[in-house]
Amino acid sequence: GIQSIPKEYVRPQEELTSIGNIFEEEKNVEGPQVPTIDIKDIASDDNEVRARAIEQLKKASMEWGVMHLVNHGISNDLINRVKVAGETFFQLPIEEKEKYANDQATGKIQGYGSKLANNACGQLEWEDYFFHLIFPEDKRDLSIWPKTPSDYT
């Protein structure tokens, strides 16, 4: 097998040390700003407020593909538990993660996988991911959800 990481996957040290917290960087007024969308405005009784919020969401989706959602009602405790569960899963040995592998060839798209991609600079990126559907509920397959960590579900 491979004894070392191929050089085309290795990030320069200056890039690694320059990666920051996007939400902290967002507070800096210099440079592009990740759009912040206030979810409570989407449910507003005021048609004008609701229309403006929907337009902001549409614009952020089309122009950025990402946004910072606020007032979504998801507790910080739950967000932190999800982060910890994900981090714990991805720290498992590859043999454990592969127990939940997807199989694109047979149409089994849910589960653990890895893929190679080129970033905007043409550098290769190796991405590990876990894809699972939760909605619609008839597409939800809890049998492929990891048993470790125990609080993943």
Disulfide bonds with the S-S distance in Angstrom:
none
